[in-house]
């Protein structure tokens, strides 16, 4: 007859010990290895395999460790936890250590029955991590069972990598390029959204009616929408006219998705307002319909919005949980390493005589063409207008782009109406702040209005082709000089261009011109999103172990949004001046973000001093944009109407007066003053609305004190950053790794692990790469969680740290293990840190949690490790508080311990363990009550969940380690070093 085992009890099977999980039945036990993770769960059938009750073996007095043994074992144990008992079920199992401020959206989410949040933190703060935390937690708690992420196709692979590598969520890509393959594997009548529980879906793909309706019908219960501002548009004519067709399709889709009141919805955007009130209201309506009509001028309205809206600048979170946030002290203060400064400089260049002559002739042709078209009708006039803009933009970009444009037919030439000409021409020629469809936007536009370019255009094209190279292309020559300066100062720059031909031209011309140690690569829209990321990683990995190697990436705006480039690059050169400053912000945001190692990011903006266009765009748009950013501390998107109004005026004046006539101030142009006054008012109004929005609607639902309390609880259970660093350093040293610590104050270090035990080398090779370990290269260990390939972060969830901890724990529990064993289960230390004999216990508690959710009750077994200490003998123990017990980990031997005295002390402590059982049980009951209170506190607004919550300790607790601290005594004849006993 087989025994019945309760959840949380220990059993022995298959040569090891396991914890019984709640999913077990009498005829089938679901087991997790003691100290193992969810990935190690196995099913065992007692009828066919031997299963017997197990007790955790007591420590042996013959296996004494040194003064660091307790701390190393405790940390190794805590790092191994993948099922913590606290209210955040997922934090122990993810491969990223969130910043304290990133827990705020998670706390907000857990207070809602159905999670509806608009997360609008500034660029580079970490909205992806914040959304991933919420998603992982909802899935772990059973509040959600399926997930869909809607994003642009260019960011799909990056989302997939972030979810898989940081949160263990393996999502399927649903793109135009993958859908045929996915649908081939479906059963009859099955939806791919049912077949694949976790998906990342292109917002362009989902626009088709068939796929859109299928998605709405089978939509997961958790949806994340990236760049959510592109899914709504202003519908107020006073604020920019009707919504675009694309945005309207997305908006209608999200309205249907959000209509299900039980569906969790996270909307992410760094620009929720953008100066357009109706678009902002539409966005709020997706979160909750009632939010769209809230009176946000009243405290009650703003308080209601604050429950669902979080918007913070870098300055709000750079230093967090400090006394300035209302806390009593700075003990939990956290500083996030954003670059503190962005060094910017505008660098002019002047055209060579030959290039100047070509541009003058092109302007003359453009003026003639617009004039002639104006007499033919409105359609012809608009076609000519967009053709001319394409010609002028390509001409000031590069000879290669100019030649391509002059020989290519204009896209707008196929239009049948003036409105269609605008729809075709504007996206290609302008730089809309709201244009998220960057795919295909870097192709050189056409200027010809028929398949066969006229003789005049072909003659201009031939002249452009003769201007390639630094001799006639002063812009290229100036770029070479700027890049050499950045490289000499140790920077790795990205050069942003508008067009593919320009990027290819620069890559060819710069090859071999920037020094033998400089590597150059180009990334344009000719590559798929996955190929772009691969090329960037390839460039970043090239000779990565040579600090003298510099990297230059030449890219079009296919990389200006969403892609993270801060690990490999730290400077930006705007080779082509965008016609909207927001595009420059997007470019710079790729490197100026969390995880950037440089404190100062450099930005160089190149502009043509005498080409008639760049100087005016810089004067009006960019200087105003920078002033607003300086005043507010954040960037405010330039309304598209504002940007296009300025650039239209520049082009009109250029065609009327030529390049030389355009040198006067734009605001002195006759006939344009009233227009510019209106533009100034619109932009200032947008900036004021954004300023008001930030001050009114900034997150106030969660006070820093509440965050601090939960952060302290998490660190108590899982360990903090400094503990992880000390553990890793000490463990690697004891395991015979070669450590190098640079004296730069960063806390970073490197380790060569060639001399460590084979088991550790194999584990590290699996996480960091075989080549790195086999060739015994120096492995960088970083104090920042934002790391590059082949590096390890000094956080508990990093796979490399987990491998080290696992080896330390396994070798400590196996007294017969060969090779170095940094941690031991027993120790005796003579130290002046105590005045009476004091014993420290490392105890592992197991808890059976009943966690109600919307999808039903979940039974979970969780673990926690605690330090308990008492003074005197076990029979008359005087128990210390938790802080005093933890302080013993820092005690150092101040005298040698007599060998006989050490054995006698540890034997007495071990023999007295049975008498401590009542206190260990009482402590476990108290700890369960604290955990219960913590769960209820975090989810206090969700009464339905709180009512069914239970936390029950599983007895008996496991005593993993026993360490005796003795006050100094007179020296004896035969002693053992305190560092060995």
N, C-alpha and C positions, 0 to 999 in steps of 0.2 A: 504493500500500500504506500503510495507516494505522499509525501508531506505537502501541506499547503503553506506557501510562503507569502508573507505580507509585503506590500510595496515598501522598499527601502531597506529590507533585510539583506544580509550577506549570505551568499552561497558559494560553494566551491564546485567548479566544473571545468573540464578540459584543461586541467593543470593550472588554473588561476582562480582568483576570487572575483566575484561579480556582485553588483547591486541589482536587486529585483525591481523592475519598473512596473508602474500601475497597469500597463497594457497586458500584463500576464494573466493567464488562465490556469486552472489546475493541471491541464494536460499540456500546456505550452508556456514556458517561462520566457519573458522578454527581458534580457539582461544587458547591463552596461558594465564594462570592466571597471573595477575599482580605480578611480582617478582617471578614467578614460573619457572620451568625448562621444557625442551623438553618432559620429561616423563609425564607432566601434561596436555599436549595438548588435546583438545576435539573438536568435531564437533557439532555445534548447528544449527538447522533448524528454522529460524525466523518464518516460516509459522505455526509451531507447538509450539514454545516456545517464551516467551516474551523476546525480546532483545531491549534495549534502549540505547541511547548515555549516556555516564557516564563522569563525571568530577571528578578529584581527589579532595577529600575533603580537605579544608584548616585546618591547625592545630588549636587547641582550646587553648585560653589563660587560661583555667581552668586546664590544664594538664601540669604543669611545671615540668621539670626535673632538675637534678643537673648539676654541671660543666662538667661532663663526658658524658652527654646525647648525644651531637652532635657526638662525636667520636664513641661511641658505635653504634648509629644508622647508621652512615655512613659505618662502617666496616660490620655490619650485612647486610646492603643492598648490598654491593659489593661482599660479600661472596655468596649471593644468586644469583648473575648474572650467568647464564649458556649460555648466548648468547652475548658475548662482541662485541663491535663495531670495535675493532682493526683488524689489518691484520691477526692475528692468530685466526682463528675462533674457534679452539678447546681448547685453553688453559683454558677457563673458565669452561669447562665441564669435564675435566679429573680429576682423583683422585690421581694425583701425581704432585708435584711442581718441574718442571725440573730445574736442575742446569743451570747456564748461559752458560757454555761450551756445554751443550747438545742441545742448540738452534742453534749451528753452522751448523750441518747437515740439520736442518729444513730450515734455511735461504738459504743454498746452493740449497736445493730441490725446494724452491719456485721461484728460478731464472731460472728454467729449464721448458720448455714446457712439455717434457716427462722426468720424474725423473729417472736418472740413477746414482747411487752412490755406491761406494765401501767404506764402513765404517770399518776402521781397527784400532780403538782405542784399547789401551792396555786392558788386562784382568781386569775386575772389574770396569771399568770406566762407563759402562752403555749403551752398544750398543743396548740392547733390548729396553730400554726407548727411545733412539734416533730413532730407527726404528718405535716404536709405535707412537711417536709424529708425524712423517712424515705420517704414515698411517692414523692416526686419522684426521690430517689436510686435506689430500687429499680427504678423504671421506666426511668431513664436507663441503669442498668447491665444492664438486661435480666433482672434477677432477678424481676421481676413484669411482667405484660403487661396486666392488667385490675385495676380498683379499684372497690370499693363502700364507701360511707360510710353507716353506719346511725345515724340521729339522729332527734330529735323533729321533727314537721312544722314547728314554729315556727322551727326553726333551719336548715331545709334550704336556704333561699335564702342565708342568711349563709355556710354552708359552700360553696355553689356559688360565691359571690363571692370568698371567700378563696382557693379552689383556682384559680380562673381568673385573678384579678388578681395574686396573689403567686407562684403556682407554674406558671402556664401550662397547667393541667389543666382542660379544658373538659368538665365532668360534666353528665349529664342528670338532671333531677329526676324521681324515680319516687314520686309521691304519689297519693293517692286522686283528686285533681283533674286529674292529668295522665295516668294510666295508660290511659284509653280512647283518647286521642289517640295515645299511643305504640304501643298494640297494633294500631291500624288500619294502621300502616305496616309491620307485620311480615309476613314471608313465611310460607307454610304450614308449621307445625311449628317455627317459629323462636321462641326465647325473647328477650324484650326485654333480658335480661341478657347474651345473646350479641350482640345487635344493637348495644348501646351499651356500649363497653368501660369507660367511667367513669360511674358512677351514684351519686347521693345518694338514699337510700331512707328513707322514713318508717318508723319502728319501729311505728307504729300500722297502716300499710298492710300491712306484711309479716306481721301477725298472722293474716290470713285464710289458711285451709288451702291454697287453690289457689296463692296467691302465695308462701306460705312454702315449699311443696314445690318450686315452680319455681325459687325462689332457691337453695335447697340444691342442687338438681340442676345448676344452671348458675352456681354461685357463683364469683366471680373469685378469682384466686390471692392477692389482697391485700384485706383487710377491715379497716376502721377502725370502731370502735364508740364513739360519743360518749355521755357520761353512762352509762358501763357499769354503774354501781351499780344502775341501774333495771332491769337485765336479770337480776339475781339477787335473792333475798330470803332472809331467815333461815328455815330449816326446822326450827329447834330450838324447841319450844314454850316453853322457858324464856326465849327471846330474841324473843318476839313472835309465835309461832304460825306456821301454815303460810304459804307464799308466796302472794301474791295471784295470781289467775288470770292477770292480764296479765303480771306478772313471770315467772310460770311458763312461759307461752307463749314469751316472749323467751328465757328460759333454755334451754328445749328447743331452740329454733332455734339458739342460739349453741353449744350442745353438739354439734349436728350439723355446724355450720360448722367448729368447732375440731377435730373428729374427724379431719379430713384433716391428717396430720402435715406435709405439704408446703405448707400454706397459711399465708401470713404473716397475723398477727393483732395489731392494736394496740388495746388497751382504754384509754380515757381516762376519768378521773373524779377530781375533787378530793376525794371522800369515799369511799375504798375500804373503810374499816373501819366507820365510823359506829357503833362500839360493838357490832356484831353479828358474833360470831366465825364462825358458820356461813356467813353471807353472804360474808364475806371469804374463807373457804376455798373456797366455790363459785366466786368470782371468780378465785382463783388456779388452780383446776382448769381453767378455760377457757384460761388461758395455757399451762399444761402440766399434765396429769393428776397427775403425781407431786408437784407443788407443793402440792396440796390436803392431802396427808398428811405434809408435811415436819415434822420436829421443829424448830420455830423458836426453841426455847430453846437450841439448840446452835449453836456458831460455824459448823459445817459446813452446817447447815440454812439459816442466815441468809446465808451466802456463796452458796449455790445460788440462793436467792431474789433476791439482789442482782444476779444476771446478767439478771434479767427484770423488775425492779421499781425504779422511780425515784420518789421522793416527797420534794419539797423545799418549804420555806417561803420566803417572800420574804426573810427575814433571811439565808437560806443563799446567796442569789444577788444580793442588792442590791449588794454589793461582792464581785467574783469575780476569781480569778487574782491574788491579792495575796500578800504575804509571809505573811499569816495562814493562807493555804491551803497553805503549805509551799513556795512558790516563792522563788527567791533574791532577787528584787526585784519592784517593782511596774510594770515596763515594759509588761506586757500587761494591767494591771489594767483592769477594766471596771465602771463603775457604772451600774446600771439605774435609770431615773427612775421608781420607784414613788412614789406619794404617801407622804411620810414620817410623816404624821399624819392621823388621822381625828377631827375635832372633833365631839363628840357632846353633845347636850343633850336632856333630857326636859322637854317643855313641857306643863304641865297647863292645862285649861280647865274652867270650871264651866257647867252647864246653866242656861239661863234658866228662870224659874218655869213658863212655859207648856210648855217642853220637858220639864222635870222632872215635871210633872203627867202628861204623855202617857206618859212612860216608866214612872211608878208604876202607871198604869192598865194598861199593857201587861204589866208584871210580874205584876200581880194576875190578869189574864186567863190568863197562862201558867201560873201556879200552879194555878188552877182547872182548866185543861185537862189538866195532867199528873195531878192528883189524880183527876179523873174517868176518865181513860184507864187509870189503874192498876187500876181496879176492873173494867175491861172485858176485860182479857187482855194477854198479853205483846206481841202484834203491835200492838195499839192503843197500848200504852204507849210502844213504840219510835217509832211514827209521831208521837205527840204530842211525844216528847222532841226529835226532830230538827226538828219544826215550830217548837217553842219556841226552840231555839238559833238557827234561821234568823231568827225574829222579833227576838230580842234583838240579834243581830249587826247586822242591818240598821238597827235602831232607833238604835244608837249610831254608825252610819256616817254617815247623812244623812237628812233628811226625804224626799228623793226615793227613796232605797233602801227606807226604811220603808214609804212609801205603796205602792211596787211590790210588796213582799213581802206586805203585808197583803191585797192584792187578787189574789194569785196562789196557785194550788194547790200544795201541797207535793209535791215529787217522790216522797218516801217514802210518800205516801198511796196510791200504786198498788201498794204491796208486798202480797204475799200471806202473808208470814211475817215474824217479828221479825228473822230474819237478813237477809232481803231488804231490810227497812226500813233496817237498819244499812248495808248495802252501797250503797243509794241515797242515804241521808242524809249519811253521814260525809264523802264527798269534797266535797260542796257546802258543808257547814257548817264543816269543819275545815281546817287548813292543814298537811297532812302534809309532813314533810321529804322523804319518799320519793315524793311524788306528782308525777311528771314530766308528767302529763297536765294541763297548765294550760289547755288549750283548753276553753272553755265553763265554766270554774270561776269566772268573774267575773260570771256572770249572777246577778241578784238572786234568791235562793231563795224558795220559797213558804212561807206559814205556814198557809194555809187547807187544810182537809182534804176539801174538795169543790169542784166547779167554781164554785159560787156561794158566795162568802164570806159568812159569817154577818153579821148586823146589827152585832154588837159589833165585828168586825174592820173592817167598812166605816166605822163611826163613827170608829175609831182612824185609819184611812187618811185620812179627810177632815180630821181634826185635824192629821195630819202634813203634809198638803199646804199648810196655812195657816202652817206654820212656816218656809217657805223664805225665804232672805235673811238678811243679817247682823243684822237687828233681833231675831229670835227664835232664830237659829242661832249660838250663841256659838262653836261650833267653827269655822265658816266665818269668823267675824270674827277669831278668833285666827290662823287660817291666813293671812289677808290681811296681818296685822301681821308675821308671820314672813317671808312672801315679800318684803314691802317691805324688811325688814332685810337679807335675803340679796342682793336686787337692788342695794341701796344700796352693799353691799360688793363688788359686781362679780361675783356668782355667778349661774350659770344652773341653777336647780334642777329636779329631777323630783319631782313629788308623786305618791306611790303610794296608790291606793285599793283597797278590796276588791271593790267592785261597779261595774258599768257605769253604773247610774243615778247613783251618786255622782260618778263621773268626768265625766259629761255635765253634771251639776248644777254642779260646780265650774267647768268651762270656761265655762258660761253666766254664772255669778255673778261670776267674776273678770274677765271681758272688760271692758276699759276702766278697771279699778280699780287697775292696777299701774303706771301711767305710760304716756306716749305712745310711749316707746321699747321697750316690752315686748311681745313676741309670744308668744301662747299657742296651744297645740294639745293635743288629747286623742287618746290611742291606747288602744283597748280591743279586746276580743275580737270586736266587731262587724266589725272589719277583718280581711282575710286577712293572713297573715304578710308577704307581699310588700307589701301596702298599708301595713302598719305601718312597714316600713323606708322606704318612699317618703315617708310623712308626716313621719317623723323627719328624713330628709335635706332635705325641703322646708323644715321649720322651721329646720334648721341653716344652710341656704343663704340664707334670707331676710335681705336687707340685710347679708350677711356682711362687706362691706367697711366697715361702720359700727361702730366699736368700742364705741359707746355703746348699741347694741341689746342687749337681754337676752332670753333665751328661757326660757319656763316650759313644761315638758311635764307633762301630767297623764295618768297611766297606771294601768292595773290590772296585776295580776300576770301578765298575758300577756307582759309585758316583763321579768319578774323573773329569768328564767334565760336564759343564753346570748347574748343580744343585747348587742353592744358599743355603749355610749353615752358613752364617755369623751371622745370628740372634741368633743362639743357641750355636755356637761353636767358639773357639778362639785359638786353638792350634792343631797342626798336629803331629802325630807320624808315621813315615814311618817304620812299623814293618818289611816289606819285601822290600829290596832295589830293585827298578825297574832297568831294564837294559837300560833305556834311561832317562836322567835327565829331559826331557820334561814332562814325566809322573809325576814326583815330582812337577813340576811347576803347572801342572793341578790340582793335589791334593791340594796343598797349596792355589791355587787361589779360591778354594771353600769358604775359610774363610777370606783370605786376600784380601778384596775387599770393595767397597763403601758400607757403612752401618754397617761395623764392629765397635762395640763400643769400643773395646780395641785399645789403641794407639800402643801396641806392641803385635804382634802375635808370638807365640813360635812354633818352629819347631825342632823336634828331629829326627835324622836319625840313625837308629840302623843298625849295620853291624857286620858280623862275623869276628873277628880278625884272626881266624885260620881255617876258612873253605875253604880257597884256592880260593874263588871266590869274595866275597864282597869287600875285601880290594883292589883288583886290579881294579874292576869296579869303586870304589870310587876314587882311586888314579888317574885314567886316565880320565874317563868321567866326574865325578862330579866336580872335582877341576878345570878342564878346563872350564866347563860350568859356574861355579861360577865366575871365573875370567873374562870371557867375559861379564857376567851380571854386574859385578862391573865396568868394563871399559865403557860399553855402557849405563848402567842404565836401560836396558831392557833385557828380556830373548830371546835368539836366539835358535830356535829349533835345536836339534842335528840331522844332516842328518842320516837317517836310516842306510845308508851304513857304516857310521862312527861307530855308536853304535854296529851294528852287527859285524863289523870287529874286534872291541875290544873284545867283548864277545866271539866270535869264537876263537880268539887267546888265551884267558884265558882258555877256556874249552880244547882246543888242548893241551896246556901246562900242564894242570892239569892231563889229561889222560896219558901224556907221563911221567911226573915226580912225580905225586902224590901230595897230599896236602902239605907235608913238602917242596917239591921242588919248590912249587909255591910261597914261601915267598920272593924270590928275586924280584927285581924291574921288572916290565913288560917290561920296555925299555931295559933291559939287556938280554932278551930272544934271543937266537941265531935264526937267520932266520926271525925274526919279525921286525927288526929295520927299514927296508925299508918300510914295510907296515905301521908301526906307523908314520913314517915321512910323508907318503902320507895322512894318516888320519888327522894329525896335519895341513897339508896344506889345505885340503878340508874344515875343520871346520873353520880355521882362515879366509879362503876366504869367506865362508858363512857369518861369523860374519861381515866382512868388507862390504859385499854387503848389509847386513841388516842396518849397520850403515849409509852407503851411501844413502840407500833407505829412511831412516827416515829423514835424513837431506835434501835430495833433494825434497822428495814428501810430506813432512808434510804440513798440511792444511794452505794455504796462500790466498785462494780465498776470505775469509771473514776476514776483519781486526777487531781486538777487539773493535775499536771505533764504528763500525757498530753494533756489538753485544750489546755494552753498550747502544747505543741509543734505541734499541728495548727493552732491559731489563728495562730501565728507563720508557719507555712508558707503558710496561706491569704492572710494579709495581704501576705507577700512576693510572692506570685503575682498577687494581685488588687488590692492597695492597701488602706490603712486609712482611717478616717473623716476624719482631719485632712487627708490628702492630697486626698480628694474635695472638701472644703470649699475649700481653697486653689486647687485647679484650677478649680472652678466660678466662684469670685470673679474670678480673674485672666482667665479666658477671657471671661466676660461683660463685664468692663471693656474688654478689648481689642476686643470686638465691639460696642462703643458702647451697651451697656445702662446704664440709670440705676440705680445701686446705693445702697441705704440700709442702714447697719449700726447698729442700736440699741445703745446702750452699756449693755446689761443683763447682759452676761457669758454670755448663752446661746449665742452663736455663730451665731444665726439672722440672716438678712438678707432684704431684699426686692429684687426687680429688675423694672424696667419695660423690656420688650424691643422697644418700638415703633421704636427707632432701629437695631436690629440687622439684618443681611442678611435678605432675604426667605426664603431657604432655611431659615434657623434659625427664623424666625417660624412658617413652615408646619409644621415638625417639632414645635415646642413646642405649637402649637395642636392637633395631633393627640393629644397626651398630656394637656394641661391644659384643653383646651376652647377653641373658637374665640373665644367672647365675651371671655374673659379676655385673650387676646392682641390681638384686634382693637381692643378698647377701651383698650389699653395700661394695664391695671390692674397694680398692684404684685403680683408673684407671690412668696409667702412661700417661702423655702428654709429648711428646718428641720434641725437637727442630730440630731433624733430620727427613727428610721425610722417611728414611728407618726404619721401625718399625716392631715389631713382632705382633702376634695375641693378641688381647685384649688390644692393645695400640692405642693411637691416636697421629697423627703427627700434629704439630702446623703449618699447611699449610691450605690455604683456601679451597682446594679441598678434604680435609679429610672428610669423611662422618660424623664423630662425631662433628667436628667443624661446618659443615653445619647444623647439627641438633640444635646446640646451637644458631647459627646465626638466623636460621628460627624462633626459639622460641622468641628470643629477638626482631626481626623485627615484628612478628605477634602481640606480646604483646604491642609494641610501637604504632602500628597502631590502636589497639583496646583499647580505653580509658576506656572501661568497663570491661576489662579482670581482673580476680581475681588473687590474689597472687602478688609476687614481679615483678616489671617491670623495668629492668635496664635502658632501653632507653626511652626517651620521645621526642615528636616532638617540644617542646618549652622549653626555658630556659632563665633565666636572671642571669648574674654573674657580681659581682663587683670585678674588678681585676686591679692591677697596670700594667698589660700587655698592656693596652690601655690608651691613654691620652684624647681621645674623644669617645663619644658614637659610638660603632661599631656593626654592625649587620652581622651575618653569616647566609648564606642560604645553605641548603643541597638540591640540585636540581637533579632530575632524568631526563635525556634526552633520547628520543627514536629516532632511525634513521632507515630510510628505505634504505637498501643497495641493489644495483644491482651489482651482482658479476658474470661476464662472466666466463665460464669454457669451457673445451673441449667438455663437454656433454650438453652444452646449458647454457642459462642465469638462474641464481638463484636469487630469490627475498627473502630478509632476513630482519627481524626486530630485531634490536639490541639495547642494553641499555648501558648507561654510567652514572655514578654519579659524580657530581662535587661540589666543595665548592666555593661559590662566597661571597665576603664580601664588605661592603661599610661603610664609615664613615658618620656621620651626620644623618639627617632625610631623609626619602625616597624621598621627593620632591627635595632635593638638594644633592643627593647621590654622594660621591666621591669614586669611585670603586678602590679596592686594587688589586694588582696582585695575581696570583695563590699561590705563595709561602707565601705571607703575610696572605692570607685567611687560608691556611693549618696550619700556625703557631698558629692560634687562638685555635686550638684543644688542644694545650698544656697549654693554659692559666688556671690558678688556682685562685679560690676566695681568695682575700686578705682582704676582709671585708664582713660583713653581708649586705644583701640587704633588704631595707625596703619593707614590704609586699605590700603597696599601690604603691610604686615606681616601684616594679617589675611588678605588673599588668598593670600599666599605660604604662610602657616601651614596654611590649610585645603586648599590645592592639594597641598602635600607630604603631608598626612595622607591625602587621598583616593588619591593615587598609590601610597601605601604599603599600601593595603588588601590587595592580593593576597598580600603577605608575611605577613599575619596569619591566613590561611586555616587553617593547621595548628592554631593555638591555638584558634580558634573551633570547629573540629571536635572538638578534645580537650575543650573546655569543654562542648560539647553531649553528648559521651559521658559525661562525669562527671555532668552534670545528669540524663541518662537513668537513670544508676545510682541517683542520689538519689531520683528519682521512683519507680523500681522498689521501693526500700527503703521509701518512704513508703506505697505501696500495700500492701506486705506487712505493714507495721507495723499499719496500720488494720484489716486483715482477718486478723490473725495467727491467730485461732482457727479460721479456715475453710481447712483444709489443701487441700481439693479445688480451691478457687479460686486459692489462692496458687501451686499447682504449675504452672499453665499460663500464668501472667502473663508478658508481655513488653513492654518499652518500648524502641523503637528510634528513634534520632534520624534525621530526614530531612535530607539534605544537598543543597545548601549552606544555611547559615543566611542570613537576610535582614538586612543592615545597613541599618536605617532612618535612623539619624542618626549624624553624626560631629561632635563638639564639642571644640574645642581651648582649653585653659586655659593662658595665658601668665603667667609671673611679671612683676611691674612692671619697666618699663625707663624710661630717661630720656625725657622728653617730646619728641615730634617736631613738625615744623612743620605738617604736614597730618595731621589725625587724624579719626577717626570715633568718635562717642560709644559708650561700652561698652554703653549701653542699646539701641544700634542694630546693633551688630556682635556 
